[in-house]
Amino acid sequence: MYYMNSLAQAKTLGGIGSILILLSIIPYAGIVLFIVGFILVLMAVKYISEAAEDKTIFNNMLIAVILAIVGMIAEAAFVVARLFPFFREFMPMYGPSMFVEPRMYPFFTTLIIALVILWVFYIGSAIFLRKSYSTIASKLNISMFDTVALLYLIGAVLSIVLVGFIVIYVAEILQTVAFFSIVEKEQQPSQA
């Protein structure tokens, strides 16, 4: 009975959370929608992990989340540490020629390195998300989770050239379908 309730909750929370994540492109309210949706999806994965009696599902998802957050913090810390002295030096100089100056190369180098740092952590995060969703796909027999996992990984790799964000958005759409595809009814044992 607990198995059925957990999957019913996972279906609802994961589906609604995925829709909220899709709506995060709305200006101003988007960040709030993303955070709420993300938490709902995380709770859904927790319920699936409990229902499937496989802690690795949630643990891999948690590692994916931690890697993504650490990547964002590392990127921000790197940018602030490298650019704070840089901007203080350029405060009096404004205008179109500011970005042509040879002294601007450290600025662009810092931004590129910061993006690469975030990209590496993002790929690591996508690998663990794929492990989690692939396990869900095999435990619940919903191949859509495998497709979502693969698209997330491809999107993470391609995000360095910005095309990946379109792939990730498609993965989010399919994630919604995958969560709403969860069968809530209890499995009947086969009789021989």
DRENPA-3360 file (N, C-alpha, C; in nm, 2 decimals, always signed):
BEGIN
1 = MYYMNSLA = +0.08/-0.12/+0.00/+0.00/+0.00/+0.00/+0.09/+0.13/+0.00 ~ +0.20/+0.12/+0.08/+0.29/+0.24/+0.09/+0.35/+0.26/-0.05 ~ +0.38/+0.15/-0.12/+0.43/+0.16/-0.26/+0.34/+0.25/-0.35 ~ +0.21/+0.21/-0.34/+0.11/+0.28/-0.42/+0.10/+0.43/-0.39 ~ +0.10/+0.46/-0.26/+0.09/+0.60/-0.21/+0.21/+0.68/-0.25 ~ +0.33/+0.62/-0.24/+0.45/+0.69/-0.27/+0.45/+0.73/-0.42 ~ +0.42/+0.63/-0.50/+0.42/+0.65/-0.65/+0.31/+0.76/-0.69 ~ +0.20/+0.75/-0.62/+0.09/+0.85/-0.65/+0.14/+0.99/-0.62;
9 = QAKTLGGI = +0.21/+1.00/-0.50/+0.26/+1.13/-0.46/+0.38/+1.18/-0.56 ~ +0.46/+1.08/-0.60/+0.57/+1.11/-0.69/+0.52/+1.16/-0.82 ~ +0.42/+1.09/-0.87/+0.36/+1.13/-1.00/+0.31/+1.28/-0.99 ~ +0.23/+1.31/-0.89/+0.18/+1.44/-0.87/+0.29/+1.55/-0.85 ~ +0.37/+1.52/-0.76/+0.48/+1.62/-0.72/+0.57/+1.64/-0.84 ~ +0.62/+1.53/-0.90/+0.71/+1.53/-1.01/+0.65/+1.60/-1.13 ~ +0.53/+1.57/-1.16/+0.46/+1.63/-1.28/+0.44/+1.78/-1.26 ~ +0.39/+1.82/-1.14/+0.37/+1.96/-1.12/+0.50/+2.04/-1.11;
17 = GSILILLS = +0.60/+1.97/-1.04/+0.73/+2.04/-1.03/+0.79/+2.06/-1.17 ~ +0.78/+1.96/-1.26/+0.83/+1.97/-1.39/+0.77/+2.08/-1.47 ~ +0.63/+2.10/-1.45/+0.56/+2.20/-1.52/+0.61/+2.34/-1.47 ~ +0.63/+2.35/-1.34/+0.68/+2.48/-1.28/+0.82/+2.51/-1.33 ~ +0.90/+2.41/-1.35/+1.04/+2.43/-1.40/+1.02/+2.48/-1.55 ~ +0.93/+2.43/-1.62/+0.91/+2.47/-1.76/+0.86/+2.62/-1.76 ~ +0.79/+2.66/-1.66/+0.74/+2.80/-1.66/+0.84/+2.89/-1.60 ~ +0.96/+2.85/-1.57/+1.06/+2.93/-1.51/+1.11/+3.04/-1.62;
25 = IIPYAGIV = +1.07/+3.03/-1.74/+1.11/+3.12/-1.84/+1.03/+3.25/-1.83 ~ +0.93/+3.25/-1.74/+0.85/+3.37/-1.72/+0.93/+3.48/-1.65 ~ +0.94/+3.60/-1.70/+1.02/+3.70/-1.64/+0.97/+3.73/-1.49 ~ +1.06/+3.76/-1.41/+1.04/+3.80/-1.27/+1.00/+3.68/-1.18 ~ +0.90/+3.61/-1.21/+0.85/+3.50/-1.13/+0.92/+3.37/-1.16 ~ +1.00/+3.37/-1.27/+1.07/+3.25/-1.31/+1.16/+3.18/-1.21 ~ +1.23/+3.26/-1.14/+1.33/+3.20/-1.04/+1.25/+3.13/-0.93 ~ +1.14/+3.19/-0.88/+1.06/+3.13/-0.78/+1.00/+3.00/-0.83;
33 = LFIVGFIL = +0.94/+3.01/-0.95/+0.88/+2.89/-1.01/+0.98/+2.78/-1.02 ~ +1.10/+2.81/-1.06/+1.21/+2.71/-1.08/+1.24/+2.65/-0.95 ~ +1.26/+2.73/-0.84/+1.30/+2.67/-0.71/+1.19/+2.58/-0.66 ~ +1.07/+2.63/-0.66/+0.96/+2.55/-0.61/+0.94/+2.42/-0.69 ~ +0.95/+2.43/-0.82/+0.94/+2.31/-0.91/+1.05/+2.21/-0.89 ~ +1.17/+2.27/-0.87/+1.29/+2.18/-0.84/+1.28/+2.11/-0.71 ~ +1.23/+2.17/-0.61/+1.21/+2.11/-0.48/+1.10/+2.00/-0.49 ~ +0.99/+2.02/-0.57/+0.89/+1.92/-0.59/+0.94/+1.80/-0.66;
41 = VLMAVKYI = +1.03/+1.82/-0.77/+1.09/+1.71/-0.84/+1.18/+1.63/-0.75 ~ +1.26/+1.70/-0.67/+1.34/+1.63/-0.57/+1.26/+1.55/-0.47 ~ +1.15/+1.60/-0.43/+1.07/+1.52/-0.34/+1.01/+1.40/-0.41 ~ +0.97/+1.42/-0.54/+0.92/+1.31/-0.61/+1.02/+1.19/-0.63 ~ +1.14/+1.23/-0.66/+1.25/+1.13/-0.67/+1.27/+1.06/-0.54 ~ +1.26/+1.13/-0.43/+1.27/+1.07/-0.29/+1.16/+0.97/-0.27 ~ +1.04/+1.00/-0.31/+0.93/+0.91/-0.30/+0.95/+0.78/-0.39 ~ +1.00/+0.80/-0.51/+1.02/+0.69/-0.60/+1.13/+0.60/-0.54;
49 = SEAAEDKT = +1.24/+0.67/-0.48/+1.35/+0.59/-0.42/+1.29/+0.50/-0.31 ~ +1.20/+0.56/-0.23/+1.15/+0.48/-0.12/+1.06/+0.37/-0.17 ~ +0.98/+0.40/-0.27/+0.88/+0.30/-0.32/+0.96/+0.19/-0.39 ~ +1.07/+0.22/-0.45/+1.15/+0.12/-0.52/+1.25/+0.05/-0.43 ~ +1.25/+0.10/-0.30/+1.35/+0.05/-0.20/+1.49/+0.05/-0.26 ~ +1.53/+0.15/-0.32/+1.66/+0.17/-0.38/+1.71/+0.31/-0.34 ~ +1.80/+0.32/-0.24/+1.84/+0.45/-0.20/+1.94/+0.52/-0.30 ~ +1.99/+0.44/-0.39/+2.08/+0.50/-0.49/+2.01/+0.60/-0.58;
57 = IFNNMLIA = +1.88/+0.58/-0.60/+1.81/+0.67/-0.68/+1.81/+0.81/-0.63 ~ +1.78/+0.82/-0.50/+1.78/+0.96/-0.44/+1.92/+1.01/-0.41 ~ +2.01/+0.91/-0.37/+2.15/+0.96/-0.35/+2.22/+1.01/-0.47 ~ +2.20/+0.95/-0.59/+2.25/+1.00/-0.71/+2.19/+1.13/-0.75 ~ +2.06/+1.15/-0.73/+2.00/+1.28/-0.75/+2.05/+1.39/-0.66 ~ +2.08/+1.35/-0.54/+2.13/+1.45/-0.44/+2.27/+1.49/-0.48 ~ +2.35/+1.39/-0.52/+2.49/+1.42/-0.57/+2.48/+1.52/-0.69 ~ +2.39/+1.49/-0.78/+2.37/+1.58/-0.90/+2.34/+1.72/-0.86;
65 = VILAIVGM = +2.25/+1.74/-0.76/+2.21/+1.87/-0.71/+2.33/+1.94/-0.64 ~ +2.40/+1.86/-0.56/+2.52/+1.92/-0.49/+2.62/+1.97/-0.59 ~ +2.65/+1.89/-0.69/+2.75/+1.93/-0.79/+2.71/+2.05/-0.87 ~ +2.58/+2.06/-0.90/+2.53/+2.18/-0.97/+2.55/+2.31/-0.88 ~ +2.51/+2.29/-0.75/+2.52/+2.41/-0.66/+2.66/+2.45/-0.64 ~ +2.75/+2.34/-0.61/+2.89/+2.37/-0.59/+2.95/+2.44/-0.72 ~ +2.91/+2.39/-0.84/+2.96/+2.45/-0.96/+2.93/+2.60/-0.97 ~ +2.80/+2.63/-0.93/+2.76/+2.77/-0.94/+2.83/+2.86/-0.84;
73 = IAEAAFVV = +2.85/+2.80/-0.72/+2.93/+2.88/-0.61/+3.07/+2.89/-0.65 ~ +3.13/+2.79/-0.71/+3.27/+2.80/-0.75/+3.29/+2.90/-0.86 ~ +3.20/+2.90/-0.95/+3.21/+3.00/-1.06/+3.19/+3.14/-1.01 ~ +3.10/+3.16/-0.92/+3.07/+3.29/-0.87/+3.19/+3.34/-0.79 ~ +3.25/+3.25/-0.70/+3.36/+3.29/-0.62/+3.48/+3.32/-0.71 ~ +3.50/+3.24/-0.81/+3.62/+3.27/-0.90/+3.60/+3.40/-0.97 ~ +3.48/+3.43/-1.02/+3.46/+3.56/-1.09/+3.48/+3.68/-1.00 ~ +3.42/+3.67/-0.88/+3.44/+3.78/-0.78/+3.58/+3.80/-0.74;
81 = ARLFPFFR = +3.65/+3.69/-0.71/+3.79/+3.70/-0.67/+3.88/+3.76/-0.78 ~ +3.85/+3.72/-0.90/+3.94/+3.77/-1.01/+3.90/+3.91/-1.07 ~ +3.77/+3.94/-1.06/+3.72/+4.06/-1.12/+3.71/+4.18/-1.03 ~ +3.70/+4.16/-0.90/+3.69/+4.27/-0.81/+3.80/+4.37/-0.82 ~ +3.93/+4.32/-0.82/+4.03/+4.42/-0.84/+4.03/+4.48/-0.98 ~ +3.99/+4.40/-1.07/+3.99/+4.45/-1.21/+3.89/+4.57/-1.23 ~ +3.77/+4.55/-1.17/+3.67/+4.66/-1.19/+3.71/+4.79/-1.11 ~ +3.78/+4.77/-1.00/+3.82/+4.88/-0.92/+3.92/+4.96/-1.00;
89 = EFMPMYGP = +4.00/+4.90/-1.08/+4.10/+4.97/-1.16/+4.03/+5.04/-1.28 ~ +3.92/+4.99/-1.33/+3.86/+5.05/-1.45/+3.74/+5.14/-1.41 ~ +3.72/+5.17/-1.29/+3.61/+5.25/-1.25/+3.60/+5.39/-1.32 ~ +3.71/+5.46/-1.33/+3.70/+5.59/-1.40/+3.68/+5.58/-1.55 ~ +3.71/+5.47/-1.61/+3.71/+5.46/-1.76/+3.58/+5.39/-1.81 ~ +3.50/+5.47/-1.87/+3.38/+5.42/-1.93/+3.37/+5.46/-2.07 ~ +3.30/+5.38/-2.15/+3.28/+5.42/-2.29/+3.30/+5.30/-2.38 ~ +3.28/+5.32/-2.51/+3.29/+5.21/-2.60/+3.43/+5.15/-2.62;
97 = SMFVEPRM = +3.53/+5.23/-2.59/+3.67/+5.18/-2.61/+3.71/+5.10/-2.49 ~ +3.63/+5.09/-2.39/+3.67/+5.01/-2.27/+3.69/+4.87/-2.30 ~ +3.61/+4.81/-2.39/+3.62/+4.67/-2.42/+3.72/+4.63/-2.53 ~ +3.79/+4.73/-2.58/+3.89/+4.71/-2.69/+4.03/+4.72/-2.62 ~ +4.04/+4.77/-2.51/+4.17/+4.79/-2.44/+4.23/+4.65/-2.42 ~ +4.37/+4.65/-2.43/+4.44/+4.52/-2.40/+4.42/+4.48/-2.26 ~ +4.39/+4.57/-2.17/+4.37/+4.54/-2.03/+4.24/+4.46/-2.01 ~ +4.16/+4.45/-2.11/+4.03/+4.38/-2.10/+4.05/+4.23/-2.12;
105 = YPFFTTLI = +4.16/+4.18/-2.17/+4.18/+4.04/-2.19/+4.17/+3.96/-2.06 ~ +4.22/+4.01/-1.95/+4.20/+3.93/-1.82/+4.06/+3.92/-1.79 ~ +3.98/+4.02/-1.82/+3.83/+4.01/-1.79/+3.77/+3.90/-1.87 ~ +3.79/+3.89/-2.00/+3.74/+3.79/-2.09/+3.79/+3.65/-2.05 ~ +3.92/+3.65/-2.02/+3.98/+3.52/-1.98/+3.91/+3.47/-1.85 ~ +3.89/+3.55/-1.76/+3.82/+3.52/-1.63/+3.68/+3.46/-1.66 ~ +3.61/+3.53/-1.75/+3.47/+3.48/-1.78/+3.47/+3.35/-1.85 ~ +3.57/+3.33/-1.94/+3.58/+3.20/-2.01/+3.61/+3.09/-1.91;
113 = IALVILWV = +3.71/+3.11/-1.82/+3.75/+3.01/-1.72/+3.63/+2.98/-1.63 ~ +3.56/+3.08/-1.59/+3.44/+3.06/-1.50/+3.34/+2.98/-1.57 ~ +3.31/+3.00/-1.69/+3.21/+2.92/-1.77/+3.26/+2.78/-1.78 ~ +3.39/+2.76/-1.80/+3.44/+2.62/-1.81/+3.42/+2.55/-1.68 ~ +3.45/+2.62/-1.57/+3.43/+2.56/-1.43/+3.29/+2.52/-1.41 ~ +3.19/+2.60/-1.45/+3.05/+2.57/-1.43/+3.02/+2.45/-1.53 ~ +3.07/+2.46/-1.65/+3.04/+2.35/-1.74/+3.08/+2.21/-1.69 ~ +3.20/+2.21/-1.64/+3.25/+2.08/-1.59/+3.17/+2.02/-1.47;
121 = FYIGSAIF = +3.13/+2.11/-1.38/+3.04/+2.07/-1.27/+2.90/+2.03/-1.32 ~ +2.86/+2.10/-1.42/+2.73/+2.07/-1.48/+2.72/+1.94/-1.55 ~ +2.83/+1.90/-1.62/+2.84/+1.77/-1.68/+2.84/+1.66/-1.57 ~ +2.92/+1.68/-1.47/+2.92/+1.59/-1.35/+2.78/+1.57/-1.29 ~ +2.71/+1.68/-1.28/+2.58/+1.68/-1.23/+2.49/+1.60/-1.32 ~ +2.50/+1.62/-1.45/+2.42/+1.54/-1.55/+2.44/+1.39/-1.55 ~ +2.57/+1.36/-1.52/+2.60/+1.21/-1.51/+2.53/+1.15/-1.40 ~ +2.53/+1.21/-1.28/+2.46/+1.15/-1.17/+2.31/+1.16/-1.18;
129 = LRKSYSTI = +2.26/+1.26/-1.25/+2.12/+1.27/-1.28/+2.08/+1.15/-1.37 ~ +2.17/+1.13/-1.46/+2.14/+1.01/-1.56/+2.14/+0.88/-1.48 ~ +2.23/+0.86/-1.39/+2.23/+0.74/-1.31/+2.10/+0.72/-1.23 ~ +2.05/+0.83/-1.17/+1.93/+0.83/-1.10/+1.81/+0.80/-1.19 ~ +1.79/+0.87/-1.30/+1.68/+0.85/-1.39/+1.68/+0.72/-1.46 ~ +1.80/+0.67/-1.49/+1.81/+0.54/-1.55/+1.77/+0.43/-1.46 ~ +1.80/+0.44/-1.33/+1.75/+0.35/-1.23/+1.60/+0.35/-1.22 ~ +1.55/+0.48/-1.22/+1.40/+0.49/-1.21/+1.34/+0.43/-1.33;
137 = ASKLNISM = +1.40/+0.45/-1.45/+1.34/+0.39/-1.57/+1.34/+0.23/-1.56 ~ +1.44/+0.17/-1.51/+1.44/+0.03/-1.50/+1.35/-0.02/-1.39 ~ +1.34/+0.05/-1.28/+1.26/+0.00/-1.16/+1.11/+0.02/-1.19 ~ +1.07/+0.13/-1.26/+0.93/+0.16/-1.29/+0.89/+0.12/-1.43 ~ +0.99/+0.07/-1.51/+0.96/+0.03/-1.65/+0.90/+0.14/-1.73 ~ +0.96/+0.26/-1.71/+0.92/+0.38/-1.79/+1.04/+0.43/-1.86 ~ +1.05/+0.39/-1.99/+1.17/+0.43/-2.07/+1.19/+0.58/-2.09 ~ +1.08/+0.65/-2.07/+1.09/+0.80/-2.09/+1.20/+0.86/-2.00;
145 = FDTVALLY = +1.21/+0.80/-1.88/+1.31/+0.85/-1.78/+1.45/+0.83/-1.84 ~ +1.47/+0.72/-1.91/+1.60/+0.70/-1.98/+1.63/+0.81/-2.08 ~ +1.53/+0.84/-2.16/+1.54/+0.94/-2.26/+1.57/+1.08/-2.20 ~ +1.50/+1.11/-2.10/+1.52/+1.24/-2.02/+1.66/+1.24/-1.97 ~ +1.71/+1.13/-1.92/+1.85/+1.13/-1.86/+1.95/+1.15/-1.97 ~ +1.93/+1.09/-2.09/+2.02/+1.10/-2.20/+2.02/+1.25/-2.25 ~ +1.90/+1.30/-2.26/+1.89/+1.44/-2.31/+1.96/+1.54/-2.22 ~ +1.94/+1.52/-2.09/+2.01/+1.60/-1.99/+2.16/+1.60/-2.01;
153 = LIGAVLSI = +2.21/+1.48/-2.03/+2.36/+1.47/-2.04/+2.40/+1.53/-2.17 ~ +2.33/+1.51/-2.28/+2.37/+1.57/-2.41/+2.36/+1.72/-2.40 ~ +2.25/+1.77/-2.33/+2.23/+1.91/-2.31/+2.34/+1.98/-2.23 ~ +2.39/+1.90/-2.13/+2.50/+1.96/-2.04/+2.62/+1.97/-2.12 ~ +2.65/+1.87/-2.20/+2.78/+1.87/-2.29/+2.77/+1.98/-2.39 ~ +2.65/+2.00/-2.45/+2.64/+2.10/-2.55/+2.61/+2.24/-2.50 ~ +2.59/+2.26/-2.37/+2.56/+2.39/-2.31/+2.67/+2.49/-2.33 ~ +2.79/+2.44/-2.35/+2.90/+2.53/-2.37/+2.89/+2.61/-2.50;
161 = VLVGFIVI = +2.81/+2.55/-2.60/+2.78/+2.63/-2.72/+2.64/+2.67/-2.73 ~ +2.57/+2.68/-2.62/+2.44/+2.73/-2.60/+2.32/+2.64/-2.66 ~ +2.35/+2.56/-2.75/+2.25/+2.47/-2.81/+2.20/+2.37/-2.70 ~ +2.28/+2.34/-2.61/+2.24/+2.25/-2.50/+2.13/+2.29/-2.42 ~ +2.11/+2.42/-2.41/+1.99/+2.47/-2.33/+1.86/+2.44/-2.39 ~ +1.86/+2.43/-2.53/+1.74/+2.39/-2.60/+1.71/+2.24/-2.57 ~ +1.82/+2.16/-2.58/+1.81/+2.02/-2.55/+1.76/+2.00/-2.41 ~ +1.81/+2.07/-2.31/+1.77/+2.06/-2.17/+1.62/+2.10/-2.16;
169 = YVAEILQT = +1.57/+2.20/-2.23/+1.43/+2.24/-2.22/+1.34/+2.13/-2.28 ~ +1.39/+2.06/-2.38/+1.32/+1.95/-2.44/+1.31/+1.83/-2.33 ~ +1.43/+1.81/-2.27/+1.43/+1.71/-2.16/+1.34/+1.74/-2.05 ~ +1.32/+1.87/-2.02/+1.22/+1.91/-1.91/+1.08/+1.88/-1.96 ~ +1.05/+1.90/-2.08/+0.92/+1.87/-2.13/+0.89/+1.72/-2.12 ~ +0.99/+1.64/-2.16/+0.98/+1.49/-2.15/+0.98/+1.44/-2.01 ~ +1.04/+1.52/-1.92/+1.04/+1.48/-1.78/+0.90/+1.49/-1.72 ~ +0.83/+1.60/-1.77/+0.69/+1.61/-1.73/+0.61/+1.49/-1.77;
177 = VAFFSIVE = +0.63/+1.45/-1.90/+0.56/+1.33/-1.95/+0.59/+1.21/-1.87 ~ +0.72/+1.19/-1.84/+0.77/+1.07/-1.77/+0.71/+1.06/-1.63 ~ +0.70/+1.17/-1.56/+0.64/+1.17/-1.42/+0.49/+1.14/-1.43 ~ +0.42/+1.20/-1.53/+0.28/+1.17/-1.54/+0.25/+1.03/-1.60 ~ +0.36/+0.96/-1.64/+0.34/+0.82/-1.69/+0.35/+0.72/-1.58 ~ +0.39/+0.76/-1.46/+0.40/+0.67/-1.35/+0.27/+0.60/-1.32 ~ +0.27/+0.47/-1.32/+0.15/+0.39/-1.29/+0.13/+0.39/-1.14 ~ +0.01/+0.43/-1.09/-0.01/+0.44/-0.95/-0.06/+0.31/-0.89;
185 = KEQQPSQA = -0.12/+0.23/-0.97/-0.19/+0.11/-0.91/-0.08/+0.00/-0.87 ~ -0.12/-0.07/-0.77/-0.03/-0.17/-0.71/-0.01/-0.29/-0.81 ~ +0.11/-0.34/-0.82/+0.14/-0.45/-0.91/+0.08/-0.58/-0.86 ~ +0.00/-0.65/-0.94/-0.06/-0.77/-0.90/+0.04/-0.89/-0.93 ~ +0.06/-0.97/-0.83/+0.15/-1.08/-0.85/+0.09/-1.18/-0.96 ~ +0.18/-1.23/-1.04/+0.13/-1.32/-1.15/+0.10/-1.46/-1.09 ~ -0.01/-1.52/-1.14/-0.05/-1.65/-1.09/-0.02/-1.75/-1.19 ~ +0.04/-1.86/-1.14/+0.08/-1.97/-1.24/-0.01/-2.09/-1.22;
% end
